[in-house]
């Protein structure tokens, strides 16, 4: 049980750091605009998913707390 709590804590710490560093995810979406017979016209659009820094802070603090609790249980 101790190792599972520590593992989840470390994962949350890494996730929190990644959220602070990147602050969002960008991906490209391909949409079909028109299709006439064998001819297909597509358009690319970039989409952003914003990750607020407070979410990174919460994940970081929760991870630190879990690592500390995991160490005290052992």
Backbone as CSV, one residue per row, in Angstrom:
resi,resn,N_x,N_y,N_z,CA_x,CA_y,CA_z,C_x,C_y,C_z
1,UNK,0.833,-1.197,0.000,0.000,0.000,0.000,0.871,1.250,0.000
2,UNK,1.985,1.186,0.742,2.875,2.331,0.837,3.432,2.704,-0.532
3,UNK,3.845,1.685,-1.297,4.433,1.969,-2.597,3.391,2.533,-3.567
4,UNK,2.135,2.102,-3.453,1.079,2.609,-4.327,0.811,4.086,-4.043
5,UNK,0.774,4.469,-2.777,0.562,5.870,-2.414,1.726,6.710,-2.914
6,UNK,2.943,6.216,-2.749,4.110,6.958,-3.232,4.088,7.086,-4.752
7,UNK,3.703,6.029,-5.451,3.658,6.063,-6.906,2.649,7.096,-7.401
8,UNK,1.464,7.103,-6.820,0.447,8.086,-7.205,0.937,9.498,-6.880
9,UNK,1.599,9.659,-5.757,2.141,10.961,-5.384,3.177,11.459,-6.376
10,UNK,4.076,10.586,-6.789,5.112,10.974,-7.752,4.486,11.311,-9.098
11,UNK,3.477,10.541,-9.512,2.797,10.829,-10.780,2.111,12.188,-10.719
12,UNK,1.470,12.502,-9.600,0.821,13.812,-9.455,1.843,14.949,-9.452
13,UNK,2.993,14.729,-8.832,4.042,15.751,-8.828,4.525,16.013,-10.257
14,UNK,4.782,14.948,-11.010,5.227,15.113,-12.397,4.153,15.781,-13.257
15,UNK,2.901,15.406,-13.056,1.804,16.018,-13.792,1.694,17.506,-13.473
16,UNK,1.826,17.865,-12.202,1.783,19.271,-11.815,2.897,20.078,-12.450
17,UNK,4.101,19.521,-12.484,5.231,20.213,-13.116,4.984,20.379,-14.613
18,UNK,4.477,19.334,-15.277,4.189,19.435,-16.705,3.130,20.493,-17.009
19,UNK,2.120,20.602,-16.153,1.086,21.619,-16.357,1.689,23.012,-16.219
20,UNK,2.588,23.216,-15.260,3.243,24.510,-15.119,4.096,24.844,-16.340
21,UNK,4.783,23.862,-16.871,5.692,24.102,-17.992,4.924,24.363,-19.289
22,UNK,3.947,23.528,-19.625,3.275,23.632,-20.918,2.016,24.492,-20.903
23,UNK,1.275,24.535,-19.846,0.063,25.336,-19.659,-0.987,25.143,-20.742
24,UNK,-0.914,24.064,-21.484,-1.939,23.796,-22.478,-1.498,22.743,-23.464
25,UNK,-2.469,22.233,-24.200,-2.221,21.214,-25.204,-2.763,21.746,-26.530
26,UNK,-1.959,21.649,-27.593,-2.375,22.070,-28.923,-2.423,20.848,-29.832
27,UNK,-3.497,20.744,-30.592,-3.611,19.655,-31.547,-4.233,20.181,-32.842
28,UNK,-4.029,19.436,-33.926,-4.551,19.818,-35.233,-5.738,18.930,-35.579
29,UNK,-6.806,19.565,-36.024,-8.026,18.847,-36.392,-8.216,18.975,-37.909
30,UNK,-8.486,17.856,-38.561,-8.723,17.829,-40.004,-10.224,17.693,-40.248
31,UNK,-10.795,18.654,-40.977,-12.222,18.638,-41.285,-12.423,18.528,-42.795
32,UNK,-13.396,17.743,-43.204,-13.756,17.663,-44.617,-14.721,18.797,-44.927
33,UNK,-14.296,19.681,-45.825,-15.108,20.843,-46.181,-16.100,20.476,-47.279
34,UNK,-15.606,19.775,-48.303,-16.489,19.390,-49.404,-16.000,18.082,-50.009
35,UNK,-16.938,17.311,-50.531,-16.594,16.063,-51.200,-17.495,15.920,-52.427
36,UNK,-16.852,15.975,-53.592,-17.590,15.855,-54.853,-16.964,14.702,-55.627
37,UNK,-17.649,13.603,-55.697,-17.116,12.429,-56.381,-15.874,11.920,-55.665
38,UNK,-14.766,11.836,-56.413,-13.503,11.382,-55.836,-12.673,12.526,-55.253
39,UNK,-13.118,13.753,-55.434,-12.375,14.920,-54.965,-12.870,15.303,-53.573
40,UNK,-11.920,15.443,-52.665,-12.267,15.801,-51.288,-11.433,17.008,-50.870
41,UNK,-12.081,18.015,-50.333,-11.392,19.218,-49.864,-11.419,19.199,-48.341
42,UNK,-10.230,19.311,-47.746,-10.131,19.294,-46.286,-9.507,20.593,-45.799
43,UNK,-9.741,20.884,-44.551,-9.159,22.063,-43.910,-8.571,21.643,-42.576
44,UNK,-7.433,22.229,-42.250,-6.793,21.980,-40.959,-7.047,23.164,-40.037
45,UNK,-7.354,22.865,-38.800,-7.506,23.933,-37.808,-6.818,23.505,-36.517
46,UNK,-6.150,24.451,-35.909,-5.449,24.173,-34.658,-6.385,24.459,-33.489
47,UNK,-6.445,23.533,-32.573,-7.280,23.654,-31.379,-6.374,23.684,-30.149
48,UNK,-6.777,24.433,-29.152,-6.017,24.547,-27.904,-6.871,24.132,-26.722
49,UNK,-6.273,23.384,-25.815,-6.898,23.055,-24.535,-6.061,23.748,-23.473
50,UNK,-6.644,24.738,-22.819,-5.938,25.510,-21.808,-5.970,24.787,-20.470
51,UNK,-4.804,24.638,-19.835,-4.707,24.042,-18.504,-4.281,25.145,-17.523
52,UNK,-5.162,25.532,-16.617,-4.828,26.629,-15.713,-3.713,26.243,-14.743
53,UNK,-2.845,27.200,-14.412,-1.751,26.922,-13.479,-2.232,26.452,-12.107
54,UNK,-3.429,26.846,-11.700,-3.944,26.409,-10.398,-4.126,24.891,-10.383
55,UNK,-4.469,24.300,-11.533,-4.595,22.844,-11.607,-3.231,22.185,-11.399
56,UNK,-2.183,22.792,-11.946,-0.828,22.279,-11.722,-0.421,22.397,-10.270
57,UNK,-0.796,23.506,-9.641,-0.473,23.694,-8.225,-1.190,22.695,-7.342
58,UNK,-2.443,22.451,-7.638,-3.213,21.486,-6.852,-2.629,20.081,-7.007
59,UNK,-2.287,19.701,-8.242,-1.696,18.381,-8.471,-0.352,18.263,-7.758
60,UNK,0.447,19.310,-7.799,1.762,19.304,-7.159,1.634,19.158,-5.640
61,UNK,0.764,19.943,-5.035,0.580,19.881,-3.580,0.003,18.524,-3.164
62,UNK,-0.972,18.020,-3.922,-1.556,16.720,-3.595,-0.508,15.615,-3.703
63,UNK,0.344,15.699,-4.702,1.400,14.708,-4.852,2.392,14.740,-3.706
64,UNK,2.779,15.934,-3.282,3.710,16.067,-2.148,3.086,15.497,-0.879
65,UNK,1.801,15.806,-0.660,1.110,15.285,0.526,1.059,13.766,0.490
66,UNK,0.761,13.174,-0.666,0.708,11.720,-0.750,2.069,11.070,-0.517
67,UNK,3.118,11.683,-1.020,4.457,11.120,-0.785,4.802,11.189,0.700
68,UNK,4.478,12.276,1.366,4.762,12.421,2.800,3.932,11.405,3.596
69,UNK,2.654,11.268,3.268,1.800,10.306,3.969,2.295,8.887,3.727
70,UNK,2.725,8.592,2.508,3.252,7.264,2.203,4.512,6.959,2.972
71,UNK,5.349,7.945,3.204,6.580,7.736,3.968,6.282,7.515,5.450
72,UNK,5.279,8.213,5.991,4.944,8.076,7.417,4.293,6.726,7.715
73,UNK,3.588,6.167,6.746,2.920,4.879,6.962,3.916,3.725,7.010
74,UNK,5.079,3.932,6.404,6.056,2.830,6.339,6.803,2.698,7.579
